[in-house]
């Protein structure tokens, strides 16, 4: 999926593996996931 070698791929795994539409996710869940993903990738 074009991730850099230093990106934690598991950050994307669950969203990609499920057949869901964007409307199936609550905005606050998306925000929390993005915040965690960014934090994990900065901290690695």
N, CA, C, O and CB atoms as a CASP TS submission, in Angstrom:
PFRMAT TS
TARGET T0000
AUTHOR 0000-0000-0000
METHOD Language model
MODEL 1
PARENT N/A
ATOM      1  N   UNK     1       0.811  -1.213   0.000  1.00  0.00           N
ATOM      2  CA  UNK     1       0.000   0.000   0.000  1.00  0.00           C
ATOM      3  C   UNK     1       0.847   1.266   0.000  1.00  0.00           C
ATOM      4  O   UNK     1       0.328   2.364   0.204  1.00  0.00           O
ATOM      5  CB  UNK     1      -0.918   0.005   1.197  1.00  0.00           C
ATOM      6  N   UNK     2       2.133   1.117  -0.225  1.00  0.00           N
ATOM      7  CA  UNK     2       2.985   2.282  -0.380  1.00  0.00           C
ATOM      8  C   UNK     2       3.475   2.929   0.897  1.00  0.00           C
ATOM      9  O   UNK     2       3.777   4.123   0.899  1.00  0.00           O
ATOM     10  CB  UNK     2       2.280   3.271  -1.148  1.00  0.00           C
ATOM     11  N   UNK     3       3.562   2.179   1.985  1.00  0.00           N
ATOM     12  CA  UNK     3       4.052   2.739   3.245  1.00  0.00           C
ATOM     13  C   UNK     3       5.566   2.805   3.244  1.00  0.00           C
ATOM     14  O   UNK     3       6.233   1.970   2.633  1.00  0.00           O
ATOM     15  CB  UNK     3       3.559   1.910   4.436  1.00  0.00           C
ATOM     16  N   UNK     4       6.107   3.801   3.933  1.00  0.00           N
ATOM     17  CA  UNK     4       7.557   3.869   4.064  1.00  0.00           C
ATOM     18  C   UNK     4       8.024   2.754   4.990  1.00  0.00           C
ATOM     19  O   UNK     4       7.230   2.196   5.748  1.00  0.00           O
ATOM     20  CB  UNK     4       8.008   5.257   4.598  1.00  0.00           C
ATOM     21  N   UNK     5       9.293   2.436   4.928  1.00  0.00           N
ATOM     22  CA  UNK     5       9.848   1.343   5.727  1.00  0.00           C
ATOM     23  C   UNK     5       9.764   1.617   7.224  1.00  0.00           C
ATOM     24  O   UNK     5       9.814   0.682   8.024  1.00  0.00           O
ATOM     25  CB  UNK     5      11.290   1.098   5.337  1.00  0.00           C
ATOM     26  N   UNK     6       9.639   2.877   7.612  1.00  0.00           N
ATOM     27  CA  UNK     6       9.612   3.216   9.034  1.00  0.00           C
ATOM     28  C   UNK     6       8.201   3.363   9.610  1.00  0.00           C
ATOM     29  O   UNK     6       8.051   3.649  10.798  1.00  0.00           O
ATOM     30  CB  UNK     6      10.368   4.488   9.255  1.00  0.00           C
ATOM     31  N   UNK     7       7.191   3.178   8.806  1.00  0.00           N
ATOM     32  CA  UNK     7       5.813   3.310   9.269  1.00  0.00           C
ATOM     33  C   UNK     7       5.327   2.009   9.880  1.00  0.00           C
ATOM     34  O   UNK     7       5.596   0.928   9.356  1.00  0.00           O
ATOM     35  CB  UNK     7       4.894   3.728   8.119  1.00  0.00           C
ATOM     36  N   UNK     8       4.616   2.115  10.981  1.00  0.00           N
ATOM     37  CA  UNK     8       4.055   0.927  11.617  1.00  0.00           C
ATOM     38  C   UNK     8       2.821   0.500  10.821  1.00  0.00           C
ATOM     39  O   UNK     8       1.776   1.147  10.890  1.00  0.00           O
ATOM     40  CB  UNK     8       3.693   1.200  13.124  1.00  0.00           C
ATOM     41  N   UNK     9       2.948  -0.572  10.078  1.00  0.00           N
ATOM     42  CA  UNK     9       1.873  -1.019   9.187  1.00  0.00           C
ATOM     43  C   UNK     9       0.617  -1.419   9.945  1.00  0.00           C
ATOM     44  O   UNK     9      -0.485  -1.299   9.409  1.00  0.00           O
ATOM     45  CB  UNK     9       2.346  -2.184   8.347  1.00  0.00           C
ATOM     46  N   UNK    10       0.756  -1.890  11.174  1.00  0.00           N
ATOM     47  CA  UNK    10      -0.424  -2.304  11.934  1.00  0.00           C
ATOM     48  C   UNK    10      -1.362  -1.134  12.198  1.00  0.00           C
ATOM     49  O   UNK    10      -2.538  -1.346  12.497  1.00  0.00           O
ATOM     50  CB  UNK    10      -0.006  -2.938  13.254  1.00  0.00           C
ATOM     51  N   UNK    11      -0.870   0.084  12.094  1.00  0.00           N
ATOM     52  CA  UNK    11      -1.727   1.257  12.269  1.00  0.00           C
ATOM     53  C   UNK    11      -2.833   1.297  11.226  1.00  0.00           C
ATOM     54  O   UNK    11      -3.906   1.846  11.476  1.00  0.00           O
ATOM     55  CB  UNK    11      -0.899   2.535  12.196  1.00  0.00           C
ATOM     56  N   UNK    12      -2.577   0.721  10.064  1.00  0.00           N
ATOM     57  CA  UNK    12      -3.536   0.747   8.967  1.00  0.00           C
ATOM     58  C   UNK    12      -4.307  -0.562   8.832  1.00  0.00           C
ATOM     59  O   UNK    12      -5.339  -0.597   8.162  1.00  0.00           O
ATOM     60  CB  UNK    12      -2.824   1.051   7.674  1.00  0.00           C
ATOM     61  N   UNK    13      -3.840  -1.611   9.439  1.00  0.00           N
ATOM     62  CA  UNK    13      -4.340  -2.955   9.198  1.00  0.00           C
ATOM     63  C   UNK    13      -5.818  -3.171   9.379  1.00  0.00           C
ATOM     64  O   UNK    13      -6.469  -3.715   8.487  1.00  0.00           O
ATOM     65  CB  UNK    13      -3.652  -3.862  10.058  1.00  0.00           C
ATOM     66  N   UNK    14      -6.368  -2.769  10.494  1.00  0.00           N
ATOM     67  CA  UNK    14      -7.767  -3.072  10.767  1.00  0.00           C
ATOM     68  C   UNK    14      -8.715  -2.341   9.814  1.00  0.00           C
ATOM     69  O   UNK    14      -9.678  -2.932   9.325  1.00  0.00           O
ATOM     70  CB  UNK    14      -8.102  -2.712  12.201  1.00  0.00           C
ATOM     71  N   UNK    15      -8.454  -1.091   9.556  1.00  0.00           N
ATOM     72  CA  UNK    15      -9.338  -0.328   8.658  1.00  0.00           C
ATOM     73  C   UNK    15      -9.325  -0.886   7.246  1.00  0.00           C
ATOM     74  O   UNK    15     -10.347  -0.878   6.560  1.00  0.00           O
ATOM     75  CB  UNK    15      -8.928   1.143   8.630  1.00  0.00           C
ATOM     76  N   UNK    16      -8.180  -1.367   6.815  1.00  0.00           N
ATOM     77  CA  UNK    16      -8.059  -1.913   5.469  1.00  0.00           C
ATOM     78  C   UNK    16      -8.670  -3.303   5.373  1.00  0.00           C
ATOM     79  O   UNK    16      -9.230  -3.664   4.338  1.00  0.00           O
ATOM     80  CB  UNK    16      -6.599  -1.957   5.048  1.00  0.00           C
ATOM     81  N   UNK    17      -8.567  -4.089   6.445  1.00  0.00           N
ATOM     82  CA  UNK    17      -8.996  -5.484   6.389  1.00  0.00           C
ATOM     83  C   UNK    17     -10.513  -5.661   6.442  1.00  0.00           C
ATOM     84  O   UNK    17     -11.018  -6.724   6.081  1.00  0.00           O
ATOM     85  CB  UNK    17      -8.371  -6.243   7.515  1.00  0.00           C
ATOM     86  N   UNK    18     -11.231  -4.661   6.877  1.00  0.00           N
ATOM     87  CA  UNK    18     -12.687  -4.770   6.971  1.00  0.00           C
ATOM     88  C   UNK    18     -13.344  -4.071   5.786  1.00  0.00           C
ATOM     89  O   UNK    18     -12.865  -3.041   5.311  1.00  0.00           O
ATOM     90  CB  UNK    18     -13.195  -4.168   8.301  1.00  0.00           C
ATOM     91  N   UNK    19     -14.430  -4.638   5.325  1.00  0.00           N
ATOM     92  CA  UNK    19     -15.171  -4.042   4.203  1.00  0.00           C
ATOM     93  C   UNK    19     -16.188  -3.045   4.741  1.00  0.00           C
ATOM     94  O   UNK    19     -17.376  -3.347   4.846  1.00  0.00           O
ATOM     95  CB  UNK    19     -15.881  -5.139   3.351  1.00  0.00           C
ATOM     96  N   UNK    20     -15.710  -1.865   5.076  1.00  0.00           N
ATOM     97  CA  UNK    20     -16.575  -0.829   5.622  1.00  0.00           C
ATOM     98  C   UNK    20     -16.423   0.448   4.809  1.00  0.00           C
ATOM     99  O   UNK    20     -15.428   0.658   4.117  1.00  0.00           O
ATOM    100  CB  UNK    20     -16.251  -0.569   7.108  1.00  0.00           C
ATOM    101  N   UNK    21     -17.426   1.276   4.914  1.00  0.00           N
ATOM    102  CA  UNK    21     -17.412   2.597   4.295  1.00  0.00           C
ATOM    103  C   UNK    21     -17.003   3.622   5.352  1.00  0.00           C
ATOM    104  O   UNK    21     -17.090   3.354   6.550  1.00  0.00           O
ATOM    105  CB  UNK    21     -18.809   2.950   3.678  1.00  0.00           C
ATOM    106  N   UNK    22     -16.564   4.777   4.910  1.00  0.00           N
ATOM    107  CA  UNK    22     -16.175   5.831   5.836  1.00  0.00           C
ATOM    108  C   UNK    22     -17.319   6.177   6.782  1.00  0.00           C
ATOM    109  O   UNK    22     -17.089   6.483   7.952  1.00  0.00           O
ATOM    110  CB  UNK    22     -15.730   7.075   5.069  1.00  0.00           C
ATOM    111  N   UNK    23     -18.537   6.130   6.285  1.00  0.00           N
ATOM    112  CA  UNK    23     -19.701   6.466   7.113  1.00  0.00           C
ATOM    113  C   UNK    23     -19.952   5.453   8.226  1.00  0.00           C
ATOM    114  O   UNK    23     -20.733   5.730   9.137  1.00  0.00           O
ATOM    115  CB  UNK    23     -20.933   6.572   6.245  1.00  0.00           C
ATOM    116  N   UNK    24     -19.306   4.281   8.175  1.00  0.00           N
ATOM    117  CA  UNK    24     -19.451   3.277   9.225  1.00  0.00           C
ATOM    118  C   UNK    24     -18.638   3.624  10.473  1.00  0.00           C
ATOM    119  O   UNK    24     -18.826   3.014  11.525  1.00  0.00           O
ATOM    120  CB  UNK    24     -19.031   1.916   8.700  1.00  0.00           C
ATOM    121  N   UNK    25     -17.738   4.599  10.359  1.00  0.00           N
ATOM    122  CA  UNK    25     -16.873   4.983  11.476  1.00  0.00           C
ATOM    123  C   UNK    25     -17.324   6.316  12.048  1.00  0.00           C
ATOM    124  O   UNK    25     -17.686   7.232  11.310  1.00  0.00           O
ATOM    125  CB  UNK    25     -15.398   5.062  11.029  1.00  0.00           C
ATOM    126  N   UNK    26     -17.299   6.416  13.389  1.00  0.00           N
ATOM    127  CA  UNK    26     -17.639   7.683  14.034  1.00  0.00           C
ATOM    128  C   UNK    26     -16.454   8.643  13.916  1.00  0.00           C
ATOM    129  O   UNK    26     -15.306   8.205  13.992  1.00  0.00           O
ATOM    130  CB  UNK    26     -18.026   7.462  15.530  1.00  0.00           C
ATOM    131  N   UNK    27     -16.707   9.934  13.731  1.00  0.00           N
ATOM    132  CA  UNK    27     -15.607  10.904  13.602  1.00  0.00           C
ATOM    133  C   UNK    27     -14.639  10.871  14.783  1.00  0.00           C
ATOM    134  O   UNK    27     -13.430  11.010  14.595  1.00  0.00           O
ATOM    135  CB  UNK    27     -16.172  12.302  13.459  1.00  0.00           C
ATOM    136  N   UNK    28     -15.158  10.689  15.996  1.00  0.00           N
ATOM    137  CA  UNK    28     -14.280  10.659  17.171  1.00  0.00           C
ATOM    138  C   UNK    28     -13.379   9.423  17.178  1.00  0.00           C
ATOM    139  O   UNK    28     -12.260   9.482  17.687  1.00  0.00           O
ATOM    140  CB  UNK    28     -15.115  10.698  18.451  1.00  0.00           C
ATOM    141  N   UNK    29     -13.848   8.315  16.624  1.00  0.00           N
ATOM    142  CA  UNK    29     -13.012   7.115  16.520  1.00  0.00           C
ATOM    143  C   UNK    29     -11.900   7.314  15.492  1.00  0.00           C
ATOM    144  O   UNK    29     -10.768   6.878  15.702  1.00  0.00           O
ATOM    145  CB  UNK    29     -13.869   5.894  16.141  1.00  0.00           C
ATOM    146  N   UNK    30     -12.224   7.968  14.392  1.00  0.00           N
ATOM    147  CA  UNK    30     -11.216   8.262  13.374  1.00  0.00           C
ATOM    148  C   UNK    30     -10.158   9.193  13.952  1.00  0.00           C
ATOM    149  O   UNK    30      -8.963   8.981  13.749  1.00  0.00           O
ATOM    150  CB  UNK    30     -11.867   8.892  12.117  1.00  0.00           C
ATOM    151  N   UNK    31     -10.593  10.225  14.672  1.00  0.00           N
ATOM    152  CA  UNK    31      -9.653  11.170  15.279  1.00  0.00           C
ATOM    153  C   UNK    31      -8.727  10.482  16.264  1.00  0.00           C
ATOM    154  O   UNK    31      -7.520  10.721  16.247  1.00  0.00           O
ATOM    155  CB  UNK    31     -10.406  12.291  15.978  1.00  0.00           C
ATOM    156  N   UNK    32      -9.271   9.633  17.119  1.00  0.00           N
ATOM    157  CA  UNK    32      -8.453   8.913  18.093  1.00  0.00           C
ATOM    158  C   UNK    32      -7.461   7.988  17.401  1.00  0.00           C
ATOM    159  O   UNK    32      -6.300   7.913  17.800  1.00  0.00           O
ATOM    160  CB  UNK    32      -9.340   8.112  19.045  1.00  0.00           C
ATOM    161  N   UNK    33      -7.904   7.297  16.385  1.00  0.00           N
ATOM    162  CA  UNK    33      -7.018   6.394  15.650  1.00  0.00           C
ATOM    163  C   UNK    33      -5.877   7.150  14.979  1.00  0.00           C
ATOM    164  O   UNK    33      -4.728   6.711  15.021  1.00  0.00           O
ATOM    165  CB  UNK    33      -7.808   5.615  14.605  1.00  0.00           C
ATOM    166  N   UNK    34      -6.192   8.279  14.363  1.00  0.00           N
ATOM    167  CA  UNK    34      -5.151   9.084  13.724  1.00  0.00           C
ATOM    168  C   UNK    34      -4.165   9.632  14.748  1.00  0.00           C
ATOM    169  O   UNK    34      -2.957   9.631  14.509  1.00  0.00           O
ATOM    170  CB  UNK    34      -5.777  10.233  12.938  1.00  0.00           C
ATOM    171  N   UNK    35      -4.670  10.097  15.879  1.00  0.00           N
ATOM    172  CA  UNK    35      -3.797  10.607  16.934  1.00  0.00           C
ATOM    173  C   UNK    35      -2.854   9.522  17.434  1.00  0.00           C
ATOM    174  O   UNK    35      -1.659   9.765  17.602  1.00  0.00           O
ATOM    175  CB  UNK    35      -4.625  11.158  18.095  1.00  0.00           C
ATOM    176  N   UNK    36      -3.380   8.340  17.672  1.00  0.00           N
ATOM    177  CA  UNK    36      -2.539   7.223  18.119  1.00  0.00           C
ATOM    178  C   UNK    36      -1.521   6.834  17.055  1.00  0.00           C
ATOM    179  O   UNK    36      -0.351   6.615  17.370  1.00  0.00           O
ATOM    180  CB  UNK    36      -3.406   6.013  18.476  1.00  0.00           C
ATOM    181  N   UNK    37      -1.951   6.746  15.802  1.00  0.00           N
ATOM    182  CA  UNK    37      -1.051   6.356  14.724  1.00  0.00           C
ATOM    183  C   UNK    37       0.105   7.346  14.600  1.00  0.00           C
ATOM    184  O   UNK    37       1.262   6.944  14.479  1.00  0.00           O
ATOM    185  CB  UNK    37      -1.814   6.261  13.397  1.00  0.00           C
ATOM    186  N   UNK    38      -0.209   8.634  14.631  1.00  0.00           N
ATOM    187  CA  UNK    38       0.834   9.654  14.532  1.00  0.00           C
ATOM    188  C   UNK    38       1.771   9.575  15.729  1.00  0.00           C
ATOM    189  O   UNK    38       2.990   9.653  15.574  1.00  0.00           O
ATOM    190  CB  UNK    38       0.212  11.059  14.432  1.00  0.00           C
ATOM    191  N   UNK    39       1.207   9.422  16.920  1.00  0.00           N
ATOM    192  CA  UNK    39       2.030   9.329  18.132  1.00  0.00           C
ATOM    193  C   UNK    39       2.949   8.120  18.093  1.00  0.00           C
ATOM    194  O   UNK    39       4.129   8.232  18.425  1.00  0.00           O
ATOM    195  CB  UNK    39       1.145   9.261  19.373  1.00  0.00           C
ATOM    196  N   UNK    40       2.434   6.974  17.695  1.00  0.00           N
ATOM    197  CA  UNK    40       3.250   5.759  17.627  1.00  0.00           C
ATOM    198  C   UNK    40       4.379   5.918  16.617  1.00  0.00           C
ATOM    199  O   UNK    40       5.506   5.492  16.871  1.00  0.00           O
ATOM    200  CB  UNK    40       2.382   4.547  17.259  1.00  0.00           C
ATOM    201  N   UNK    41       4.083   6.525  15.479  1.00  0.00           N
ATOM    202  CA  UNK    41       5.106   6.674  14.442  1.00  0.00           C
ATOM    203  C   UNK    41       6.149   7.724  14.804  1.00  0.00           C
ATOM    204  O   UNK    41       7.304   7.597  14.399  1.00  0.00           O
ATOM    205  CB  UNK    41       4.456   7.036  13.122  1.00  0.00           C
ATOM    206  N   UNK    42       5.780   8.747  15.547  1.00  0.00           N
ATOM    207  CA  UNK    42       6.762   9.724  16.025  1.00  0.00           C
ATOM    208  C   UNK    42       7.657   9.071  17.074  1.00  0.00           C
ATOM    209  O   UNK    42       8.865   9.307  17.110  1.00  0.00           O
ATOM    210  CB  UNK    42       6.056  10.981  16.612  1.00  0.00           C
ATOM    211  N   UNK    43       7.047   8.247  17.928  1.00  0.00           N
ATOM    212  CA  UNK    43       7.779   7.638  19.032  1.00  0.00           C
ATOM    213  C   UNK    43       8.664   6.466  18.668  1.00  0.00           C
ATOM    214  O   UNK    43       9.476   6.042  19.490  1.00  0.00           O
ATOM    215  CB  UNK    43       6.833   7.202  20.041  1.00  0.00           C
ATOM    216  N   UNK    44       8.540   5.935  17.485  1.00  0.00           N
ATOM    217  CA  UNK    44       9.331   4.740  17.151  1.00  0.00           C
ATOM    218  C   UNK    44      10.743   5.058  16.752  1.00  0.00           C
ATOM    219  O   UNK    44      11.517   4.152  16.445  1.00  0.00           O
ATOM    220  CB  UNK    44       8.677   3.980  16.046  1.00  0.00           C
TER
END
